Amino acid sequence: MEMKKGCIFACTDKSFNDCIKHKVFGTNKLYSEKVFKVKKGDFLFLINIDTDILYGPFFAESDGGKNLVPQLWNGKYPYQVLVSQNGEIKSVEKISAILKKLKISWKENTISEKVVDILIKMLNGEIIDFENTSIPANEEDDKPKLESTTLWDYPKQSYGKTPKGNNKYPGVTPAFIIYNLIKRYTEPGDLVLDPMAGSGTTIDVCKEEGRRFIAFDIAPTRPDIIQSDARSLPVKDEIIDMIFIDSPYGDNIHYNDHPLNIGKISAEKEQFYYELEKVMCECYRVLKPGKIIAWLIGDQWVKKKFTPVGFKVFERLCKFFEPVDIIAVARRNQTSNTGIWHNRALKFNFYLRGFKYLHIMRKPESNTRSTKKSHRKINWTMYERK
Ligand SMILES: C[S@@+](CC[C@H](N)C(=O)[O-])C[C@H]1O[C@@H](n2cnc3c(N)ncnc32)[C@H](O)[C@@H]1O
C-alpha cells in the first residue's frame, strides 16, 4: 500500500461528537500551519485530550483550509479539514505516553509515513516494540520556538539548514524575529512586505514558510529585491498582509553610498524622523486594514549623548497605527560587545545598548484616514488621544 503522510488533530469531550458527526476536524490559529499542510488523501488521527484516547484512521476529504464549515464551533476552530473514514473507528488508549515514547507530539505539523504506519498498526491491535523503533528526526525540529513573552533573545542570526539573509550584511536582522512575526500574524499564501530588505532575511523566511513576499531596498543586494525608495513604493493600496521593517537607527552603520539612503542621516536630527515618517505613511497606504506592521529600531548613545530613537519612532508610528505590543530584542552581536567596551562603559559611566525595540502596530480596521501622502494635514485622532 502506498503510504502517505498524516496529521494528528486534538479535540475535547465537548468537541469530539461534532468532529465525528460533521466529519470535520478543526483547530485554532495556534495550529493553523498544520491544517494548511494537510492534502486531500492524507491520513488523519484524532486525539481526545480529555480521555487520552487516539481515534482513527481517518482520511482527508479536502485540503486543509479556513472556515470550510464556518458555523461549526461558533468560529472557535476555523482551521479545518473535511474527513472521511472507512469502516469502524478504532481507538488506542493512553496515547500521550505512547507519543512520548515515539518522541512526537500531536502539536507537530505533519507526522511522517513511519509514524502513520505505527499508529495504524496500533489501531489494528498490533504490539509495537518501541525500544527498537527509530523515528527519523522531524524537519520541524530545526524551526525556532514561538515566543510567548516580550523578551526575545537569540544567540545567532539564523536557524535551519539554509541561510536566511546574509549574516555578514551590516545590521542584518535575526531571522528568528521575522519567523515569529509571520507565524503569529500571517497565514500561508499571505503577502509580506519588507520596504528596507537589506540582505533579504524576510524573503528567505517567507519562502521557507510559504508566504508570498515583496521586498525593496534603496540599494538592492540580490535580484529578488526591487530597487525603490521606501518613501515611495510601487505597491497598490491595501494589498499587503504584514509589513516587517528593520530601518536604519541613524547614521551609525554604513549600508551603502546611495544618496537617498536614510541611514546617512543622524538620529539626532529631526529630519531623520521626518523621513521615516514618510516611510510609515507609505506602509499605512499599502497595508490592509486590521493588519500588522512590525518595526525594529534601536536607541543611540554616541559621543556622550543618548538619543531615544525607539521612543521617537514609536511616537510617530502612533500617528498611523494602533500599538499592539513592544518587544525587547536582546542585542548580542554588536561590535561594542567586547571587554574593552564593557570596561569603558563602567569607567565613563554609560551603558552599552543591550536591546532593540520591536514595535508591533496594527492598522486600524475602520478606514477613517486618507491614504494620500498629505497625511501631515490630517487631524489624527490617535495622536491626540490623552
Ligand atoms: C537594518 S538594514 C535592513 C537589514 C535587513 N532586514 C536584513 O536582514 O538584511 C536597513 C536597510 O535600509 C535600507 N535603506 C536605507 N534607506 C532606504 C530608503 N530610502 N529606501 C529603501 N531602503 C533604504 C538600507 O540600504 C539597508 O539595507
The ligand as a Gaussian input file, in Angstrom:
#p B3LYP/6-31G(d) Opt

LIG

0 1
 C       18.981000      47.446000       9.029000
 S       19.129000      47.290000       7.294000
 C       17.970000      46.041000       6.891000
 C       18.505000      44.685000       7.193000
 C       17.682000      43.566000       6.623000
 N       16.421000      43.392000       7.338000
 C       18.465000      42.282000       6.610000
 O       18.127000      41.362000       7.397000
 O       19.444000      42.171000       5.896000
 C       18.382000      48.769000       6.693000
 C       18.281000      48.862000       5.183000
 O       17.571000      50.044000       4.846000
 C       17.979000      50.407000       3.545000
 N       17.531000      51.768000       3.247000
 C       18.008000      52.940000       3.713000
 N       17.337000      53.976000       3.187000
 C       16.392000      53.447000       2.383000
 C       15.363000      54.015000       1.576000
 N       15.201000      55.355000       1.464000
 N       14.555000      53.177000       0.893000
 C       14.724000      51.827000       0.966000
 N       15.688000      51.239000       1.695000
 C       16.509000      52.042000       2.420000
 C       19.482000      50.234000       3.600000
 O       20.033000      50.136000       2.309000
 C       19.610000      48.946000       4.438000
 O       19.747000      47.829000       3.605000

